[in-house]
Amino acid sequence: MNKETYTDIWKNLSSKNVNHLTEDKNNLTYLSWGNAWGLLMEEYPEATYMFYENTVEADGSLTVNCSVTIDGACRTMWLPVMDFRNKALLTPTSKDVSDSKMRCLVKCLAMFGLGHYIYAGLNAPRSTSPVKGGTAPQALESLSTGEPFVSPSVDVVPCGANKGKSYDEVYGLSLEQIEKHISYFAPRTSKTPEQEEHLSNLKKYRLSVATARISNGVLA
């Protein structure tokens, strides 16, 4: 039997609607590690995961690291050890570390497509119809920083010539254009609150675009 490619795995897992398994806490939508892993086992029972040594950051906080391997395809992910407000803990307990590892595992599964639409701020997988009367759930955390993900079709540019337009409308899947605008705003020492918000959104949107390009075969 031939092994599935990254694209095959993404198309399979990203099409799964997990809304019936999520729960809301503090206005954020969660998919528990137990439900996420159970779904993965239904599709890929030979899949494995591994946690690596924690990274001690300059401020004394910790970052956990893990990888998931599915049919020979491997992805890695990291996550700061945070409190319920998604703020890094400087003196985490062993339970804080344990909880963050399992959250990191769910993030890693999202990199393969499982529950990714939640992180992208959507209310259903792109391949299925949105839930009628539903509202787009807020992402638990971005795929790299732990901050809420920007939704490309919902969030709008807060300043400049494109003010009021969605990030999807302005940037599409152009990483080059996103990088150009990040490079323009980032070095500026004096920014308005709107410009600060725009820069933050650009960095988050860059991640969602990169993930979308991977799923579409644009990136390796």
SVG drawing of the C-alpha trace seen along z (x, -y; Angstrom):
<svg xmlns="http://www.w3.org/2000/svg" viewBox="-30 -58 48 60">
<polyline fill="none" stroke="black" stroke-width="0.4" points="0.0,0.0 1.4,-3.4 2.1,-5.9 -0.1,-9.1 1.6,-12.4 1.4,-15.5 -1.3,-16.8 -3.3,-13.6 -3.3,-13.8 -4.2,-17.5 -7.1,-17.0 -8.5,-14.2 -8.0,-15.7 -8.9,-19.3 -12.3,-18.2 -13.3,-16.9 -16.0,-19.0 -15.2,-18.7 -17.8,-21.3 -19.7,-18.6 -16.5,-17.9 -15.4,-21.4 -16.2,-23.5 -16.1,-27.2 -14.1,-28.7 -13.5,-32.4 -14.9,-33.2 -12.4,-30.8 -13.1,-27.5 -11.2,-24.4 -10.8,-21.0 -9.5,-18.7 -6.5,-16.5 -8.5,-13.4 -11.1,-14.1 -8.4,-15.2 -6.3,-12.2 -9.3,-9.9 -10.3,-11.3 -6.7,-10.9 -6.7,-7.2 -9.8,-6.6 -8.0,-7.7 -4.4,-6.9 -4.1,-4.3 -0.3,-4.0 0.4,-7.7 2.8,-8.6 3.8,-11.7 6.9,-12.8 7.7,-15.5 11.1,-17.1 13.1,-18.9 11.4,-22.1 13.0,-25.4 13.9,-27.9 13.3,-31.4 15.3,-34.5 12.6,-35.7 12.6,-32.4 9.4,-31.1 9.1,-27.7 8.2,-26.6 7.2,-23.0 7.9,-21.2 6.4,-18.2 6.2,-16.4 3.6,-14.1 4.3,-11.5 1.6,-10.2 2.4,-7.5 6.0,-8.8 5.0,-12.5 6.3,-14.5 5.4,-18.0 6.7,-19.8 5.1,-22.5 5.9,-24.6 3.8,-26.4 4.7,-28.7 3.5,-27.4 0.6,-29.9 -2.1,-30.7 -5.9,-30.9 -5.3,-34.4 -2.8,-33.0 0.0,-34.8 3.4,-33.1 4.0,-31.8 7.4,-32.6 7.0,-29.9 4.9,-27.1 3.9,-24.1 4.3,-20.5 0.6,-20.5 0.9,-23.8 3.7,-22.1 1.6,-18.9 -1.5,-20.9 0.6,-22.9 2.1,-19.8 -1.3,-18.5 -2.4,-21.8 0.8,-21.8 -0.2,-18.3 -3.5,-19.6 -1.8,-22.5 0.5,-20.0 -2.5,-18.0 -3.9,-21.2 -0.8,-21.6 -1.9,-18.4 -5.4,-19.8 -7.4,-18.4 -9.3,-21.3 -7.3,-23.8 -10.4,-25.8 -10.9,-26.6 -7.5,-28.3 -8.3,-30.1 -11.4,-31.6 -13.9,-29.7 -17.1,-28.0 -16.6,-24.9 -14.1,-23.3 -13.7,-25.0 -15.0,-21.9 -18.3,-21.9 -21.2,-24.3 -21.1,-26.7 -23.5,-26.0 -26.6,-28.1 -27.1,-30.8 -23.6,-30.1 -20.9,-32.6 -17.3,-32.1 -15.5,-30.7 -12.5,-32.6 -9.3,-30.7 -7.7,-29.3 -4.3,-30.4 -2.2,-31.1 0.0,-28.3 3.2,-29.9 2.6,-32.6 -0.4,-31.5 -2.3,-34.6 -5.8,-34.5 -5.6,-34.0 -6.8,-36.7 -9.7,-35.5 -8.8,-36.6 -12.5,-37.0 -13.8,-38.6 -11.1,-40.9 -10.6,-44.2 -7.6,-46.4 -7.9,-49.2 -5.9,-51.9 -4.4,-53.2 -5.7,-53.1 -7.2,-49.7 -9.1,-50.5 -12.3,-48.6 -11.3,-45.9 -10.8,-42.3 -7.2,-40.9 -8.3,-38.2 -9.4,-40.9 -6.3,-42.9 -3.6,-40.3 -5.0,-37.0 -2.3,-34.4 0.5,-36.8 3.2,-36.3 5.4,-38.7 2.9,-41.6 2.4,-40.7 6.1,-40.7 6.5,-44.0 3.9,-45.7 5.4,-44.1 8.8,-45.4 7.3,-48.9 5.5,-49.1 7.8,-47.1 10.8,-49.5 8.6,-52.6 9.2,-53.8 6.1,-55.9 2.9,-54.0 -0.8,-54.8 -2.9,-52.2 -4.4,-51.3 -1.0,-50.8 0.0,-48.6 -3.1,-46.5 -2.5,-46.3 1.1,-45.0 -0.1,-42.4 -2.8,-41.2 -0.4,-41.1 1.9,-38.8 -0.9,-36.5 -2.4,-36.5 1.1,-35.6 0.8,-32.3 -2.7,-31.5 -1.5,-32.2 1.6,-30.1 -0.6,-27.2 -3.1,-27.7 -0.3,-27.6 1.1,-24.4 -2.4,-22.8 -2.7,-23.9 0.7,-22.6 2.2,-26.1 4.9,-25.4 6.7,-22.2"/>
</svg>
